[in-house]
Structures are given as C-alpha cells and as structure tokens.
Amino acid sequence: MKRFLATAILSFLAFQPTVSAAELTRSEARQLAYSGDFASLESRLSQERERPLVESEDFFKLRRLMSVFEASDPRMVSFVESWVDAVPMSSFAHSARSFSLSRGAWDIRGERYAKYVHPQALAVHHNMIQQAIAHARRALELDADFIPASDALLNQSATSRDKIEILETLDRVMTQQPNWGSLRRSLDMAHQGYGGTAAMLEQLCQTYAPLIPSDGPDMLFRCRYSGLKRYYFSESYDLRQTMQAAVAKDPEFDLSRAIRMTDRSESHIRTEDEIEFARKTILEQAWWRPLVVQNFDMAFKTRLGGRSLEEEIAVLKIDEVKEGLRHDPFNPDLMRVFQDWIRLQGKIGSSEMTEAERSEFRKRIEKDFALRRVIAAPFSEDNWNTLGRLQFDFSRPESLFASDPYYQNGVVYSGLKDKALYGYLGKKAHQLRMLEDVLTQENHPDILPWKDYARSFDRSGLMNCPFLRAYLLLEQVCAENGGRGYCAEEDFASFAPQLEMARADQNCDYLNGLSPEELAFKPVKVDLSYDPQDHWPAVE
C-alpha cells in the first residue's frame, strides 16, 4: 500500500504543468502537513526547489521554509514521521525528518556538559542523532544539490564521527553553491568539546570563506570571528580582542555587539545611541532569549528611567508568542515570554481579568507549561522538581505529598546526586514542619482539615522512610566522592531532628544495611499523555 501511494504521488507530480506559482509560505506548508496532504506539499516544495539561489536572502527563505518541519507540535512530528514512509524517495521528507529528530534529541538532552546529563538522556540523544544523520544521508542521495539536505548533515558536524563525510559535503556545496549558512554550520566541527582546534577553524575559513559572494562584509573575517566567539581557544584570546574593533563593519555581528554592550562592568560608559542600538537589536533578533533580555535590563533599566525591555517585549510580542505556541507548544523560550506577559498584567493591573481570575489563569498556565517541559525533556531534574512543586493545593491537605513522585524522579535524573538528595531531604523536612505548624494554630475553618490530616497521615510511608532512604543514600554518595559537595557536617546536622524521628520508626528498619543499588530511588511512572490542542492557546 505504501509503495502504491508513493508511486501515485510521484506520478502525480511528474504530470503537473510547470507554472510560476506564488511562494509557499510557512503557514501554507504547515496546513498541508496538518491535513496529511503529501502530494500537494511535495508539489509545492518542488516548485520552491526550482527557484534559483542567488542572493543570501534566497538561501535564508528556503531554510526558513523548511524549518517549519522542526516544530514540536505532535501533529507535525507525526506527519514528518509518516512522510518518509509515504514518499520514501523524497529528499524533502528525509530532510524534514532529520531536522525533527535533531531538534527533539537536543530538547531531551539539554545543553549541559555530558557529565551532568543522565545516561538515559545521552543514550536517547545519541540514538536520535544517528537516525537524523541517516535521514540526512538519504536526503543527499536523493538530491545532492538541495541545500536543506546538506544542512541536515552539516548540522551534525560536531556530533558526527565521520568528519570526512562532513568535509566532503561541505566541499561540494561550497564549490557549487557557496553560501555562508553552510559554512557556518560546518564550524561546529572545530568545537573544542568535540575534538576541534583553532587550527581546524582557520583552515575551514581560509579554504571556503573567500568563495562566498559578498558585496560588503569580509567573509574571511566573518568566519574567523564567528568561530572564535563561540568556542574558546586560549591561544586565540589576543586575536579575538584585536578583532573586536572590526565587528561593527559586519551586520552579521550586530547581536554580538549588542550583547557585549550589556556587560554591566562597562554599561556605565555606553552612550544613548549605543543603548538604543542594543535595545533595538535585541528586540529584533533575541527577544525570546531571556538571559539576554534580563542582562539588558540589569545594565540599562535605571538609566532608561525604569523602562524595561522585558516588559516591552511582553507587550509587543504577545500575539506572535501565542501563534508560535499554537504550532510549537513545547518551545521553552516562548513559554517563558508568555509567563513574563502574565506577570506584567498583574503588575499593571490589566482590566481584562479580575485579580482572582488572573491568579487562577497564572497558576493553570504555570502548571501546564511545567508539564510541557517535562514531556519535552523528561530527564531533567529541574523540570521534575518544578512540576512537583506545582502539585500542592492548599485546599487539599493530601496534596502536600502529591509532589513526592515528581521529586523522586528529580533525584533519579539528577546530574549531581549529593545536591539532589540534599534538596530532597530539605523538601521532606519542609513538609513535616508544615504539618507540625498547623497543629499549633487556632481552629480556623481552613485549618481544621489540615489538623485532621496531620494527625492521621501515613507518617512512615510518606515521611520517615523516604527521608531515611534519602539520608542513607546521601551518606553513601558522600563516602564515594570524598566528602565533596553537600557533605559537610553542618549539612547533615541541619536534619538531625528529622533523622532521629525516622530512625526511631521501626517500620523503616528494613532500610538499614541495604546496598546503594537497593537504596537507590527508582523512576516513578507518571502519566505524561498530553494533547496541546486541548490546552491554551489552542482553546483560547
């Protein structure tokens, strides 16, 4: 059946009249994907494929169009996955699948150093990247001159072990269709963390940068600086300092200049024109990057009379954020900008909602976004802890311990076990203090259910035994790492009262003498089924 469908689609394409059609937009491509219209999408992309790539803008528009298939929307992920089965001879489909897999792999892994990433996350990431490389290779076999197909392989220039394959692909592209985007992607192979060197970067730049047509910027300089600013090579520090003065000549580095201006150690010497340049550039090119925006506000908010770029972005970009989240619902940067907007509404006292409605909406969105972050990156300690914290509901005393499965998963997937276990002990101690405190309060109607719960909850199963298990694990971790981290005597001493109570609980005696493997927390299965179309903003 799949073979028949593929043959029918390709036959349909072969007999279509060649007409000059309007450019395919991202919105149109998205709708064709959502409707599962393989034939129409292939036809429209084939028309885009025939457009000549002359100016840098031509390359940009083609790449921008194909990037629509990277989105995290399950509808798009599912379509791209089925696309390669329905049309296995399509370079478009294999390129899109490679982009989708690569995006998902890095979402799961995160940007931390490998030693801080859970082994399971590294394994999933590796498997998905290998699949992405395989689809990129197939896309190139089907159409060696399709720029997004070569991009799909060059995107893996750091992680791919076959550097010869990367170099051969780059060489072919730069010989036939020299462009900055392809060369920029290949610079990742010079990353020190993946065995690269400054000499490798210089060789790439000297070989290929002069081939790129330019009516202004020095492409050799652009290549050198782009690589050096991303990867720290100690022997190149002086070179980078020398090159700083020339950055202003190339608009490619406007954002780099703007970010450099927000350095608080130098912000006091910036002129009004420089501040406005930084504000405008960040607003245009990095409004979704929270740290960049926050650094600007810390550097210049006072000089701007309290004017906040973060708040300006929340107002100007809210419609764009909503539209983005409709089609990329697990995008963490868009979620963060929207949460900034909610906080701003509370600050300015928006009349669209009452204070109570706004508070309820904020809590609902915060919990919803926390779940999305866990789904996108299920091996993240921070994501599990955040989602756990949001399970608490003061109106339901039993919800005090509803967070525990999430906190336990946070420990399981932590990169620093001593820190995670110490944090877990602190959370259990806090729960106990809350229950002890309510017993000392007056019999207010809101407090009575808490008092009843505090007298009747399963102290062994919910408090003492989990606490003792974590404490014994922390002792073992500290013994193994030589007492580094959260292993000082004063760290342990802070939990002495809770420890004494837990040790006195005979129901927890089974924990004594267990091996580290037997003591170790195991992942708790949590229902992560979720359809973004059932939630804001799809149901707004």
Salt bridges, closest charged atoms under 4 A:
GLU23 OE2 - LYS61 NZ 3.11
GLU28 OE1 - ARG44 NH2 3.50
GLU48 OE1 - ARG51 NE 2.99
ASP73 OD2 - ARG75 NH2 2.73
ASP85 OD2 - LYS2 NZ 3.97
ASP107 OD2 - ARG103 NE 2.91
GLU141 OE1 - ARG138 NH1 2.97
ASP143 OD2 - ARG49 NE 2.76
ASP151 OD2 - ARG63 NE 2.53
ASP151 OD1 - ARG185 NE 3.83
GLU165 OE2 - ARG137 NE 2.72
ASP188 OD1 - ARG230 NH1 3.39
GLU202 OE2 - ARG224 NH2 2.60
ASP250 OD1 - ARG222 NH2 2.77
GLU252 OE1 - ARG222 NH1 3.75
ASP254 OD1 - ARG257 NH1 3.57
GLU266 OE1 - ARG270 NH2 3.12
GLU274 OE2 - ARG270 NH1 3.74
GLU276 OE2 - ARG279 NH2 2.88
GLU311 OE2 - LYS347 NZ 2.53
GLU312 OE2 - ARG279 NH1 2.73
GLU312 OE2 - ARG307 NH2 3.73
GLU320 OE1 - LYS317 NZ 3.72
GLU323 OE1 - ARG326 NH1 3.44
GLU323 OE2 - HIS327 NE2 3.13
ASP328 OD1 - ARG103 NH2 2.94
ASP340 OD1 - ARG343 NH2 2.22
GLU366 OE1 - ARG362 NH1 3.46
GLU366 OE2 - ARG389 NH2 3.91
ASP368 OD2 - ARG372 NH2 3.00
ASP368 OD1 - HIS535 ND1 3.71
ASP382 OD2 - ARG112 NH2 3.12
ASP393 OD2 - ARG396 NE 3.64
GLU398 OE2 - ARG396 NH1 3.80
ASP404 OD2 - LYS428 NZ 2.57
ASP446 OD2 - HIS444 ND1 3.86
ASP452 OD1 - ARG455 NH1 3.90
GLU540 OE2 - LYS322 NZ 2.87
GLU540 OE1 - ARG326 NH2 3.14
